[in-house]
Amino acid sequence: MNDTPTNPFELMMKQAQDMARAMNPAMESFSPKGFEALWPTMPKEVMEMMFGNTVNPGGLDAKTRLLLTLAGLTCQGAQADTAVRQTVRHAIEAGAKKQEIVETIGQMSVFAGIPAMTRALDLAQEAMGENEDDDQ
């Protein structure tokens, strides 16, 4: 059997994997879920500094930016499980209510379709299940 990639994308991926293994052998078993566990939720103050009014005084706050990010991830088909879950957790930390998260995802059904919305809602529910608060 020949392990030589048959197209440029496969070749690029193989080269990237080989380079990652050479630089850090532990990268061979890397999982995005492991990354998610490293920093599951940023404090609201950090998010405001990085994504909110510190960067753009008078502009969008971190909560709004994160809801927009969630909308974009949903429009992409909610394919990035870790990114959706982290964005939901971060949005809650930044002050978003569960209803706002559900509405944000639901609104994207018009643009992304019902399957993408359903997938995003499932992932959001996973993340919100970790933050059980009835007042949100």
N, CA, C and O atoms as CSV, one atom per row, in Angstrom:
chain,resi,resn,atom,element,x,y,z
A,1,MET,N,N,0.822,-1.188,0.000
A,1,MET,CA,C,0.000,0.000,0.000
A,1,MET,C,C,0.857,1.239,0.000
A,1,MET,O,O,1.913,1.279,0.631
A,2,ASN,N,N,0.410,2.231,-0.696
A,2,ASN,CA,C,1.137,3.486,-0.813
A,2,ASN,C,C,0.515,4.515,0.130
A,2,ASN,O,O,-0.681,4.796,0.051
A,3,ASP,N,N,1.351,5.085,1.039
A,3,ASP,CA,C,0.866,6.098,1.976
A,3,ASP,C,C,1.046,7.507,1.450
A,3,ASP,O,O,0.841,8.467,2.192
A,4,THR,N,N,1.419,7.657,0.206
A,4,THR,CA,C,1.618,8.973,-0.380
A,4,THR,C,C,0.262,9.625,-0.644
A,4,THR,O,O,-0.601,9.022,-1.283
A,5,PRO,N,N,0.065,10.867,-0.149
A,5,PRO,CA,C,-1.206,11.557,-0.386
A,5,PRO,C,C,-1.475,11.708,-1.880
A,5,PRO,O,O,-0.557,11.852,-2.687
A,6,THR,N,N,-2.757,11.672,-2.221
A,6,THR,CA,C,-3.135,11.724,-3.629
A,6,THR,C,C,-3.545,13.112,-4.101
A,6,THR,O,O,-3.668,13.332,-5.306
A,7,ASN,N,N,-3.760,14.054,-3.184
A,7,ASN,CA,C,-4.103,15.408,-3.618
A,7,ASN,C,C,-3.371,16.430,-2.746
A,7,ASN,O,O,-2.860,16.071,-1.685
A,8,PRO,N,N,-3.312,17.673,-3.163
A,8,PRO,CA,C,-2.539,18.686,-2.426
A,8,PRO,C,C,-3.017,18.898,-0.987
A,8,PRO,O,O,-2.198,19.135,-0.099
A,9,PHE,N,N,-4.321,18.817,-0.746
A,9,PHE,CA,C,-4.830,19.008,0.608
A,9,PHE,C,C,-4.346,17.889,1.529
A,9,PHE,O,O,-3.894,18.151,2.644
A,10,GLU,N,N,-4.443,16.639,1.061
A,10,GLU,CA,C,-3.963,15.511,1.862
A,10,GLU,C,C,-2.469,15.655,2.141
A,10,GLU,O,O,-2.017,15.371,3.250
A,11,LEU,N,N,-1.704,16.091,1.150
A,11,LEU,CA,C,-0.275,16.293,1.325
A,11,LEU,C,C,-0.005,17.364,2.379
A,11,LEU,O,O,0.851,17.187,3.246
A,12,MET,N,N,-0.740,18.477,2.300
A,12,MET,CA,C,-0.574,19.543,3.275
A,12,MET,C,C,-0.906,19.049,4.689
A,12,MET,O,O,-0.181,19.359,5.634
A,13,MET,N,N,-1.995,18.284,4.840
A,13,MET,CA,C,-2.376,17.764,6.151
A,13,MET,C,C,-1.324,16.787,6.681
A,13,MET,O,O,-0.983,16.822,7.863
A,14,LYS,N,N,-0.816,15.927,5.819
A,14,LYS,CA,C,0.213,14.976,6.248
A,14,LYS,C,C,1.466,15.719,6.697
A,14,LYS,O,O,2.054,15.372,7.722
A,15,GLN,N,N,1.881,16.733,5.947
A,15,GLN,CA,C,3.057,17.515,6.325
A,15,GLN,C,C,2.838,18.216,7.668
A,15,GLN,O,O,3.744,18.255,8.501
A,16,ALA,N,N,1.652,18.762,7.878
A,16,ALA,CA,C,1.350,19.438,9.143
A,16,ALA,C,C,1.366,18.447,10.302
A,16,ALA,O,O,1.872,18.765,11.379
A,17,GLN,N,N,0.820,17.254,10.094
A,17,GLN,CA,C,0.824,16.233,11.139
A,17,GLN,C,C,2.249,15.771,11.442
A,17,GLN,O,O,2.611,15.596,12.605
A,18,ASP,N,N,3.047,15.578,10.410
A,18,ASP,CA,C,4.438,15.174,10.609
A,18,ASP,C,C,5.210,16.241,11.380
A,18,ASP,O,O,5.994,15.925,12.275
A,19,MET,N,N,4.981,17.515,11.023
A,19,MET,CA,C,5.660,18.609,11.710
A,19,MET,C,C,5.221,18.680,13.172
A,19,MET,O,O,6.054,18.872,14.058
A,20,ALA,N,N,3.926,18.528,13.429
A,20,ALA,CA,C,3.432,18.572,14.813
A,20,ALA,C,C,4.028,17.437,15.628
A,20,ALA,O,O,4.415,17.638,16.780
A,21,ARG,N,N,4.107,16.235,15.041
A,21,ARG,CA,C,4.705,15.090,15.745
A,21,ARG,C,C,6.180,15.340,16.036
A,21,ARG,O,O,6.670,14.985,17.108
A,22,ALA,N,N,6.891,15.949,15.087
A,22,ALA,CA,C,8.316,16.213,15.277
A,22,ALA,C,C,8.547,17.253,16.367
A,22,ALA,O,O,9.497,17.145,17.142
A,23,MET,N,N,7.680,18.257,16.428
A,23,MET,CA,C,7.845,19.324,17.421
A,23,MET,C,C,7.371,18.888,18.806
A,23,MET,O,O,7.978,19.244,19.816
A,24,ASN,N,N,6.288,18.117,18.847
A,24,ASN,CA,C,5.735,17.698,20.123
A,24,ASN,C,C,5.000,16.382,19.914
A,24,ASN,O,O,3.869,16.378,19.429
A,25,PRO,N,N,5.630,15.262,20.275
A,25,PRO,CA,C,5.009,13.954,20.050
A,25,PRO,C,C,3.625,13.819,20.699
A,25,PRO,O,O,2.805,13.027,20.232
A,26,ALA,N,N,3.357,14.572,21.754
A,26,ALA,CA,C,2.054,14.497,22.416
A,26,ALA,C,C,0.932,15.030,21.522
A,26,ALA,O,O,-0.238,14.719,21.745
A,27,MET,N,N,1.284,15.830,20.513
A,27,MET,CA,C,0.266,16.387,19.620
A,27,MET,C,C,-0.453,15.302,18.818
A,27,MET,O,O,-1.553,15.525,18.313
A,28,GLU,N,N,0.167,14.132,18.703
A,28,GLU,CA,C,-0.465,13.058,17.947
A,28,GLU,C,C,-1.789,12.632,18.592
A,28,GLU,O,O,-2.712,12.199,17.902
A,29,SER,N,N,-1.870,12.757,19.902
A,29,SER,CA,C,-3.104,12.366,20.583
A,29,SER,C,C,-3.914,13.578,21.046
A,29,SER,O,O,-4.773,13.446,21.918
A,30,PHE,N,N,-3.653,14.752,20.475
A,30,PHE,CA,C,-4.373,15.974,20.857
A,30,PHE,C,C,-5.850,15.856,20.516
A,30,PHE,O,O,-6.223,15.342,19.462
A,31,SER,N,N,-6.671,16.337,21.420
A,31,SER,CA,C,-8.116,16.359,21.207
A,31,SER,C,C,-8.644,17.744,21.543
A,31,SER,O,O,-8.254,18.313,22.563
A,32,PRO,N,N,-9.528,18.305,20.709
A,32,PRO,CA,C,-10.113,19.612,21.042
A,32,PRO,C,C,-10.833,19.607,22.383
A,32,PRO,O,O,-10.887,20.636,23.056
A,33,LYS,N,N,-11.388,18.461,22.782
A,33,LYS,CA,C,-12.047,18.388,24.088
A,33,LYS,C,C,-11.044,18.624,25.208
A,33,LYS,O,O,-11.391,19.210,26.234
A,34,GLY,N,N,-9.816,18.180,25.029
A,34,GLY,CA,C,-8.774,18.443,26.025
A,34,GLY,C,C,-8.481,19.928,26.121
A,34,GLY,O,O,-8.277,20.455,27.214
A,35,PHE,N,N,-8.458,20.597,24.994
A,35,PHE,CA,C,-8.242,22.041,24.981
A,35,PHE,C,C,-9.382,22.752,25.694
A,35,PHE,O,O,-9.164,23.700,26.448
A,36,GLU,N,N,-10.586,22.286,25.450
A,36,GLU,CA,C,-11.770,22.891,26.057
A,36,GLU,C,C,-11.689,22.817,27.579
A,36,GLU,O,O,-12.131,23.737,28.267
A,37,ALA,N,N,-11.135,21.742,28.103
A,37,ALA,CA,C,-11.038,21.574,29.551
A,37,ALA,C,C,-9.981,22.482,30.176
A,37,ALA,O,O,-10.042,22.761,31.374
A,38,LEU,N,N,-9.016,22.945,29.388
A,38,LEU,CA,C,-7.967,23.808,29.932
A,38,LEU,C,C,-8.510,25.129,30.454
A,38,LEU,O,O,-8.100,25.595,31.517
A,39,TRP,N,N,-9.423,25.731,29.716
A,39,TRP,CA,C,-9.971,27.028,30.096
A,39,TRP,C,C,-11.429,27.062,29.658
A,39,TRP,O,O,-11.764,27.699,28.659
A,40,PRO,N,N,-12.304,26.376,30.405
A,40,PRO,CA,C,-13.684,26.252,29.955
A,40,PRO,C,C,-14.428,27.581,29.846
A,40,PRO,O,O,-15.260,27.751,28.954
A,41,THR,N,N,-14.139,28.522,30.740
A,41,THR,CA,C,-14.823,29.813,30.691
A,41,THR,C,C,-13.889,30.914,31.160
A,41,THR,O,O,-13.267,30.807,32.217
A,42,MET,N,N,-13.795,31.973,30.367
A,42,MET,CA,C,-13.000,33.141,30.758
A,42,MET,C,C,-13.821,34.003,31.698
A,42,MET,O,O,-15.040,34.082,31.548
A,43,PRO,N,N,-13.180,34.653,32.668
A,43,PRO,CA,C,-13.914,35.619,33.492
A,43,PRO,C,C,-14.415,36.781,32.633
A,43,PRO,O,O,-13.777,37.160,31.651
A,44,LYS,N,N,-15.563,37.338,33.016
A,44,LYS,CA,C,-16.187,38.416,32.246
A,44,LYS,C,C,-15.213,39.573,32.035
A,44,LYS,O,O,-15.190,40.169,30.958
A,45,GLU,N,N,-14.411,39.899,33.049
A,45,GLU,CA,C,-13.470,41.019,32.944
A,45,GLU,C,C,-12.435,40.777,31.848
A,45,GLU,O,O,-12.048,41.706,31.139
A,46,VAL,N,N,-11.991,39.535,31.712
A,46,VAL,CA,C,-11.022,39.200,30.658
A,46,VAL,C,C,-11.678,39.340,29.294
A,46,VAL,O,O,-11.078,39.859,28.353
A,47,MET,N,N,-12.925,38.869,29.196
A,47,MET,CA,C,-13.627,38.979,27.910
A,47,MET,C,C,-13.858,40.433,27.532
A,47,MET,O,O,-13.708,40.799,26.366
A,48,GLU,N,N,-14.224,41.276,28.509
A,48,GLU,CA,C,-14.425,42.695,28.203
A,48,GLU,C,C,-13.111,43.324,27.741
A,48,GLU,O,O,-13.094,44.166,26.843
A,49,MET,N,N,-12.006,42.901,28.372
A,49,MET,CA,C,-10.712,43.445,27.983
A,49,MET,C,C,-10.354,43.018,26.560
A,49,MET,O,O,-9.880,43.829,25.764
A,50,MET,N,N,-10.584,41.732,26.239
A,50,MET,CA,C,-10.175,41.200,24.943
A,50,MET,C,C,-11.180,41.466,23.834
A,50,MET,O,O,-10.792,41.746,22.700
A,51,PHE,N,N,-12.473,41.381,24.152
A,51,PHE,CA,C,-13.501,41.431,23.107
A,51,PHE,C,C,-14.477,42.578,23.270
A,51,PHE,O,O,-15.311,42.785,22.388
A,52,GLY,N,N,-14.414,43.315,24.328
A,52,GLY,CA,C,-15.451,44.292,24.614
A,52,GLY,C,C,-15.009,45.723,24.487
A,52,GLY,O,O,-14.240,46.077,23.593
A,53,ASN,N,N,-15.501,46.544,25.389
A,53,ASN,CA,C,-15.321,47.985,25.302
A,53,ASN,C,C,-13.896,48.468,25.537
A,53,ASN,O,O,-13.594,49.622,25.234
A,54,THR,N,N,-13.021,47.640,26.059
A,54,THR,CA,C,-11.628,48.062,26.216
A,54,THR,C,C,-10.997,48.274,24.851
A,54,THR,O,O,-10.234,49.219,24.652
A,55,VAL,N,N,-11.315,47.396,23.914
A,55,VAL,CA,C,-10.773,47.485,22.564
A,55,VAL,C,C,-11.424,48.629,21.796
A,55,VAL,O,O,-10.764,49.334,21.033
A,56,ASN,N,N,-12.711,48.803,22.005
A,56,ASN,CA,C,-13.467,49.784,21.245
A,56,ASN,C,C,-14.428,50.507,22.199
A,56,ASN,O,O,-15.605,50.152,22.269
A,57,PRO,N,N,-13.940,51.520,22.933
A,57,PRO,CA,C,-14.819,52.212,23.879
A,57,PRO,C,C,-16.095,52.713,23.191
A,57,PRO,O,O,-16.047,53.332,22.129
A,58,GLY,N,N,-17.221,52.429,23.822
A,58,GLY,CA,C,-18.499,52.834,23.252
A,58,GLY,C,C,-19.018,51.863,22.206
A,58,GLY,O,O,-20.100,52.070,21.657
A,59,GLY,N,N,-18.268,50.806,21.921
A,59,GLY,CA,C,-18.691,49.834,20.908
A,59,GLY,C,C,-19.441,48.681,21.537
A,59,GLY,O,O,-20.014,48.813,22.618
A,60,LEU,N,N,-19.435,47.570,20.864
A,60,LEU,CA,C,-20.146,46.387,21.326
A,60,LEU,C,C,-19.505,45.834,22.593
A,60,LEU,O,O,-18.281,45.809,22.721
A,61,ASP,N,N,-20.339,45.393,23.521
A,61,ASP,CA,C,-19.814,44.758,24.726
A,61,ASP,C,C,-19.523,43.285,24.429
A,61,ASP,O,O,-19.883,42.772,23.369
A,62,ALA,N,N,-18.873,42.621,25.372
A,62,ALA,CA,C,-18.463,41.228,25.177
A,62,ALA,C,C,-19.663,40.323,24.936
A,62,ALA,O,O,-19.594,39.430,24.091
A,63,LYS,N,N,-20.765,40.532,25.660
A,63,LYS,CA,C,-21.953,39.693,25.482
A,63,LYS,C,C,-22.448,39.762,24.043
A,63,LYS,O,O,-22.718,38.731,23.428
A,64,THR,N,N,-22.565,40.957,23.512
A,64,THR,CA,C,-23.058,41.114,22.139
A,64,THR,C,C,-22.092,40.485,21.148
A,64,THR,O,O,-22.516,39.808,20.211
A,65,ARG,N,N,-20.813,40.701,21.344
A,65,ARG,CA,C,-19.815,40.105,20.450
A,65,ARG,C,C,-19.894,38.581,20.465
A,65,ARG,O,O,-19.774,37.935,19.424
A,66,LEU,N,N,-20.097,38.015,21.652
A,66,LEU,CA,C,-20.175,36.559,21.754
A,66,LEU,C,C,-21.463,36.018,21.127
A,66,LEU,O,O,-21.447,34.946,20.523
A,67,LEU,N,N,-22.568,36.739,21.261
A,67,LEU,CA,C,-23.804,36.308,20.597
A,67,LEU,C,C,-23.642,36.371,19.081
A,67,LEU,O,O,-24.155,35.511,18.365
A,68,LEU,N,N,-22.928,37.387,18.589
A,68,LEU,CA,C,-22.648,37.458,17.149
A,68,LEU,C,C,-21.746,36.301,16.711
A,68,LEU,O,O,-21.932,35.726,15.638
A,69,THR,N,N,-20.777,35.975,17.548
A,69,THR,CA,C,-19.897,34.837,17.252
A,69,THR,C,C,-20.706,33.550,17.181
A,69,THR,O,O,-20.508,32.730,16.284
A,70,LEU,N,N,-21.620,33.378,18.136
A,70,LEU,CA,C,-22.478,32.196,18.144
A,70,LEU,C,C,-23.338,32.139,16.877
A,70,LEU,O,O,-23.534,31.068,16.303
A,71,ALA,N,N,-23.843,33.281,16.451
A,71,ALA,CA,C,-24.622,33.333,15.205
A,71,ALA,C,C,-23.758,32.891,14.025
A,71,ALA,O,O,-24.207,32.116,13.180
A,72,GLY,N,N,-22.528,33.379,13.968
A,72,GLY,CA,C,-21.629,33.000,12.878
A,72,GLY,C,C,-21.299,31.519,12.897
A,72,GLY,O,O,-21.283,30.869,11.852
A,73,LEU,N,N,-21.035,30.985,14.081
A,73,LEU,CA,C,-20.734,29.550,14.192
A,73,LEU,C,C,-21.937,28.711,13.762
A,73,LEU,O,O,-21.778,27.661,13.140
A,74,THR,N,N,-23.128,29.176,14.092
A,74,THR,CA,C,-24.340,28.468,13.678
A,74,THR,C,C,-24.470,28.505,12.156
A,74,THR,O,O,-24.800,27.496,11.533
A,75,CYS,N,N,-24.212,29.665,11.562
A,75,CYS,CA,C,-24.297,29.796,10.095
A,75,CYS,C,C,-23.287,28.916,9.381
A,75,CYS,O,O,-23.493,28.540,8.227
A,76,GLN,N,N,-22.209,28.590,10.050
A,76,GLN,CA,C,-21.218,27.694,9.453
A,76,GLN,C,C,-21.618,26.230,9.612
A,76,GLN,O,O,-20.857,25.331,9.255
A,77,GLY,N,N,-22.796,25.999,10.139
A,77,GLY,CA,C,-23.296,24.637,10.286
A,77,GLY,C,C,-23.038,24.055,11.663
A,77,GLY,O,O,-23.242,22.859,11.875
A,78,ALA,N,N,-22.592,24.877,12.603
A,78,ALA,CA,C,-22.297,24.413,13.971
A,78,ALA,C,C,-21.389,23.192,13.939
A,78,ALA,O,O,-21.597,22.230,14.679
A,79,GLN,N,N,-20.378,23.240,13.072
A,79,GLN,CA,C,-19.474,22.111,12.899
A,79,GLN,C,C,-18.356,22.081,13.929
A,79,GLN,O,O,-17.741,21.037,14.147
A,80,ALA,N,N,-18.087,23.217,14.564
A,80,ALA,CA,C,-16.995,23.310,15.534
A,80,ALA,C,C,-17.575,23.156,16.940
A,80,ALA,O,O,-17.876,24.143,17.611
A,81,ASP,N,N,-17.725,21.904,17.374
A,81,ASP,CA,C,-18.370,21.616,18.658
A,81,ASP,C,C,-17.762,22.402,19.807
A,81,ASP,O,O,-18.476,23.049,20.573
A,82,THR,N,N,-16.449,22.346,19.924
A,82,THR,CA,C,-15.770,23.023,21.029
A,82,THR,C,C,-16.013,24.517,20.975
A,82,THR,O,O,-16.289,25.134,22.004
A,83,ALA,N,N,-15.917,25.106,19.808
A,83,ALA,CA,C,-16.106,26.553,19.675
A,83,ALA,C,C,-17.522,26.966,20.063
A,83,ALA,O,O,-17.705,27.986,20.727
A,84,VAL,N,N,-18.518,26.194,19.661
A,84,VAL,CA,C,-19.899,26.531,20.015
A,84,VAL,C,C,-20.089,26.436,21.514
A,84,VAL,O,O,-20.622,27.359,22.130
A,85,ARG,N,N,-19.657,25.328,22.114
A,85,ARG,CA,C,-19.832,25.167,23.570
A,85,ARG,C,C,-19.103,26.255,24.339
A,85,ARG,O,O,-19.662,26.828,25.274
A,86,GLN,N,N,-17.867,26.551,23.964
A,86,GLN,CA,C,-17.116,27.587,24.670
A,86,GLN,C,C,-17.767,28.955,24.490
A,86,GLN,O,O,-17.834,29.736,25.439
A,87,THR,N,N,-18.242,29.248,23.299
A,87,THR,CA,C,-18.879,30.537,23.058
A,87,THR,C,C,-20.139,30.669,23.911
A,87,THR,O,O,-20.404,31.741,24.456
A,88,VAL,N,N,-20.906,29.609,24.030
A,88,VAL,CA,C,-22.108,29.643,24.869
A,88,VAL,C,C,-21.728,29.890,26.330
A,88,VAL,O,O,-22.316,30.743,26.994
A,89,ARG,N,N,-20.749,29.142,26.824
A,89,ARG,CA,C,-20.324,29.341,28.226
A,89,ARG,C,C,-19.808,30.755,28.444
A,89,ARG,O,O,-20.122,31.386,29.453
A,90,HIS,N,N,-19.018,31.251,27.501
A,90,HIS,CA,C,-18.475,32.602,27.629
A,90,HIS,C,C,-19.588,33.650,27.562
A,90,HIS,O,O,-19.552,34.639,28.294
A,91,ALA,N,N,-20.569,33.439,26.693
A,91,ALA,CA,C,-21.682,34.389,26.589
A,91,ALA,C,C,-22.457,34.454,27.907
A,91,ALA,O,O,-22.830,35.539,28.354
A,92,ILE,N,N,-22.696,33.314,28.517
A,92,ILE,CA,C,-23.386,33.293,29.814
A,92,ILE,C,C,-22.563,34.041,30.856
A,92,ILE,O,O,-23.103,34.827,31.634
A,93,GLU,N,N,-21.274,33.798,30.867
A,93,GLU,CA,C,-20.391,34.493,31.807
A,93,GLU,C,C,-20.400,35.997,31.556
A,93,GLU,O,O,-20.275,36.787,32.491
A,94,ALA,N,N,-20.549,36.391,30.290
A,94,ALA,CA,C,-20.568,37.813,29.938
A,94,ALA,C,C,-21.941,38.447,30.168
A,94,ALA,O,O,-22.126,39.638,29.914
A,95,GLY,N,N,-22.909,37.650,30.650
A,95,GLY,CA,C,-24.201,38.216,31.012
A,95,GLY,C,C,-25.372,37.831,30.129
A,95,GLY,O,O,-26.483,38.312,30.348
A,96,ALA,N,N,-25.157,36.976,29.137
A,96,ALA,CA,C,-26.261,36.558,28.269
A,96,ALA,C,C,-27.184,35.610,29.027
A,96,ALA,O,O,-26.732,34.756,29.789
A,97,LYS,N,N,-28.460,35.774,28.808
A,97,LYS,CA,C,-29.457,34.868,29.370
A,97,LYS,C,C,-29.597,33.667,28.436
A,97,LYS,O,O,-29.323,33.765,27.240
A,98,LYS,N,N,-30.020,32.550,28.987
A,98,LYS,CA,C,-30.218,31.360,28.158
A,98,LYS,C,C,-31.185,31.648,27.018
A,98,LYS,O,O,-30.994,31.167,25.901
A,99,GLN,N,N,-32.212,32.425,27.294
A,99,GLN,CA,C,-33.198,32.770,26.260
A,99,GLN,C,C,-32.539,33.535,25.108
A,99,GLN,O,O,-32.884,33.317,23.947
A,100,GLU,N,N,-31.597,34.427,25.418
A,100,GLU,CA,C,-30.896,35.178,24.375
A,100,GLU,C,C,-30.055,34.247,23.502
A,100,GLU,O,O,-29.955,34.438,22.290
A,101,ILE,N,N,-29.460,33.251,24.126
A,101,ILE,CA,C,-28.651,32.282,23.379
A,101,ILE,C,C,-29.545,31.471,22.442
A,101,ILE,O,O,-29.215,31.281,21.272
A,102,VAL,N,N,-30.669,31.000,22.958
A,102,VAL,CA,C,-31.606,30.225,22.143
A,102,VAL,C,C,-32.153,31.082,21.000
A,102,VAL,O,O,-32.258,30.605,19.870
A,103,GLU,N,N,-32.501,32.337,21.280
A,103,GLU,CA,C,-33.013,33.219,20.220
A,103,GLU,C,C,-31.954,33.489,19.161
A,103,GLU,O,O,-32.259,33.516,17.968
A,104,THR,N,N,-30.715,33.688,19.589
A,104,THR,CA,C,-29.620,33.931,18.637
A,104,THR,C,C,-29.482,32.753,17.683
A,104,THR,O,O,-29.390,32.933,16.469
A,105,ILE,N,N,-29.466,31.561,18.235
A,105,ILE,CA,C,-29.329,30.362,17.405
A,105,ILE,C,C,-30.574,30.179,16.534
A,105,ILE,O,O,-30.466,29.874,15.347
A,106,GLY,N,N,-31.747,30.365,17.125
A,106,GLY,CA,C,-32.994,30.200,16.380
A,106,GLY,C,C,-33.100,31.151,15.200
A,106,GLY,O,O,-33.575,30.764,14.133
A,107,GLN,N,N,-32.664,32.383,15.380
A,107,GLN,CA,C,-32.699,33.376,14.297
A,107,GLN,C,C,-31.858,32.913,13.108
A,107,GLN,O,O,-32.168,33.235,11.961
A,108,MET,N,N,-30.813,32.172,13.378
A,108,MET,CA,C,-29.926,31.734,12.304
A,108,MET,C,C,-30.529,30.615,11.462
A,108,MET,O,O,-29.981,30.273,10.414
A,109,SER,N,N,-31.651,30.039,11.901
A,109,SER,CA,C,-32.286,28.992,11.085
A,109,SER,C,C,-32.707,29.544,9.730
A,109,SER,O,O,-32.749,28.810,8.743
A,110,VAL,N,N,-33.018,30.831,9.682
A,110,VAL,CA,C,-33.415,31.472,8.426
A,110,VAL,C,C,-32.245,31.483,7.443
A,110,VAL,O,O,-32.442,31.342,6.236
A,111,PHE,N,N,-31.043,31.649,7.956
A,111,PHE,CA,C,-29.856,31.782,7.108
A,111,PHE,C,C,-29.071,30.479,6.957
A,111,PHE,O,O,-28.510,30.201,5.897
A,112,ALA,N,N,-29.038,29.685,8.028
A,112,ALA,CA,C,-28.196,28.488,8.026
A,112,ALA,C,C,-28.981,27.206,7.816
A,112,ALA,O,O,-28.407,26.177,7.460
A,113,GLY,N,N,-30.292,27.259,8.033
A,113,GLY,CA,C,-31.128,26.071,7.888
A,113,GLY,C,C,-31.423,25.407,9.223
A,113,GLY,O,O,-30.737,25.636,10.219
A,114,ILE,N,N,-32.441,24.594,9.219
A,114,ILE,CA,C,-32.901,23.914,10.432
A,114,ILE,C,C,-31.846,22.921,10.964
A,114,ILE,O,O,-31.641,22.868,12.177
A,115,PRO,N,N,-31.177,22.142,10.114
A,115,PRO,CA,C,-30.178,21.208,10.652
A,115,PRO,C,C,-29.049,21.926,11.409
A,115,PRO,O,O,-28.627,21.465,12.469
A,116,ALA,N,N,-28.565,23.040,10.874
A,116,ALA,CA,C,-27.503,23.785,11.563
A,116,ALA,C,C,-28.017,24.347,12.880
A,116,ALA,O,O,-27.319,24.299,13.893
A,117,MET,N,N,-29.234,24.878,12.869
A,117,MET,CA,C,-29.820,25.419,14.096
A,117,MET,C,C,-29.980,24.313,15.140
A,117,MET,O,O,-29.650,24.508,16.309
A,118,THR,N,N,-30.482,23.161,14.720
A,118,THR,CA,C,-30.690,22.053,15.653
A,118,THR,C,C,-29.380,21.590,16.255
A,118,THR,O,O,-29.294,21.328,17.455
A,119,ARG,N,N,-28.364,21.491,15.420
A,119,ARG,CA,C,-27.034,21.071,15.918
A,119,ARG,C,C,-26.502,22.085,16.912
A,119,ARG,O,O,-25.998,21.707,17.969
A,120,ALA,N,N,-26.606,23.374,16.589
A,120,ALA,CA,C,-26.123,24.417,17.495
A,120,ALA,C,C,-26.899,24.401,18.803
A,120,ALA,O,O,-26.315,24.580,19.872
A,121,LEU,N,N,-28.206,24.190,18.730
A,121,LEU,CA,C,-29.011,24.125,19.954
A,121,LEU,C,C,-28.610,22.939,20.825
A,121,LEU,O,O,-28.557,23.054,22.050
A,122,ASP,N,N,-28.329,21.798,20.193
A,122,ASP,CA,C,-27.875,20.626,20.956
A,122,ASP,C,C,-26.561,20.925,21.681
A,122,ASP,O,O,-26.401,20.605,22.859
A,123,LEU,N,N,-25.632,21.539,20.962
A,123,LEU,CA,C,-24.341,21.877,21.571
A,123,LEU,C,C,-24.503,22.926,22.670
A,123,LEU,O,O,-23.859,22.847,23.716
A,124,ALA,N,N,-25.373,23.910,22.421
A,124,ALA,CA,C,-25.619,24.942,23.436
A,124,ALA,C,C,-26.242,24.332,24.680
A,124,ALA,O,O,-25.895,24.703,25.801
A,125,GLN,N,N,-27.163,23.394,24.482
A,125,GLN,CA,C,-27.795,22.741,25.624
A,125,GLN,C,C,-26.765,21.989,26.451
A,125,GLN,O,O,-26.826,22.001,27.681
A,126,GLU,N,N,-25.814,21.330,25.782
A,126,GLU,CA,C,-24.721,20.658,26.511
A,126,GLU,C,C,-23.992,21.657,27.398
A,126,GLU,O,O,-23.754,21.403,28.578
A,127,ALA,N,N,-23.644,22.792,26.813
A,127,ALA,CA,C,-22.887,23.804,27.555
A,127,ALA,C,C,-23.736,24.435,28.657
A,127,ALA,O,O,-23.239,24.672,29.759
A,128,MET,N,N,-24.993,24.705,28.377
A,128,MET,CA,C,-25.856,25.336,29.380
A,128,MET,C,C,-26.222,24.358,30.480
A,128,MET,O,O,-26.523,24.773,31.599
A,129,GLY,N,N,-26.203,23.066,30.182
A,129,GLY,CA,C,-26.472,22.063,31.197
A,129,GLY,C,C,-25.439,22.087,32.303
A,129,GLY,O,O,-25.710,21.684,33.434
A,130,GLU,N,N,-24.239,22.571,31.960
A,130,GLU,CA,C,-23.163,22.701,32.946
A,130,GLU,C,C,-23.365,23.931,33.813
A,130,GLU,O,O,-22.698,24.072,34.838
A,131,ASN,N,N,-24.275,24.831,33.427
A,131,ASN,CA,C,-24.523,26.095,34.144
A,131,ASN,C,C,-26.002,26.165,34.519
A,131,ASN,O,O,-26.708,27.067,34.070
A,132,GLU,N,N,-26.470,25.238,35.322
A,132,GLU,CA,C,-27.894,25.176,35.652
A,132,GLU,C,C,-28.288,26.337,36.563
A,132,GLU,O,O,-27.999,26.324,37.759
A,133,ASP,N,N,-28.941,27.330,35.992
A,133,ASP,CA,C,-29.522,28.442,36.737
A,133,ASP,C,C,-30.890,28.686,36.151
A,133,ASP,O,O,-31.014,28.946,34.955
A,134,ASP,N,N,-31.920,28.608,36.971
A,134,ASP,CA,C,-33.279,28.771,36.463
A,134,ASP,C,C,-33.607,30.211,36.105
A,134,ASP,O,O,-34.539,30.452,35.337
A,135,ASP,N,N,-32.862,31.180,36.645
A,135,ASP,CA,C,-33.195,32.585,36.378
A,135,ASP,C,C,-32.635,33.076,35.055
A,135,ASP,O,O,-32.853,34.229,34.683
A,136,GLN,N,N,-31.928,32.234,34.350
A,136,GLN,CA,C,-31.374,32.658,33.067
A,136,GLN,C,C,-32.278,32.160,31.995
A,136,GLN,O,O,-32.022,32.391,30.813
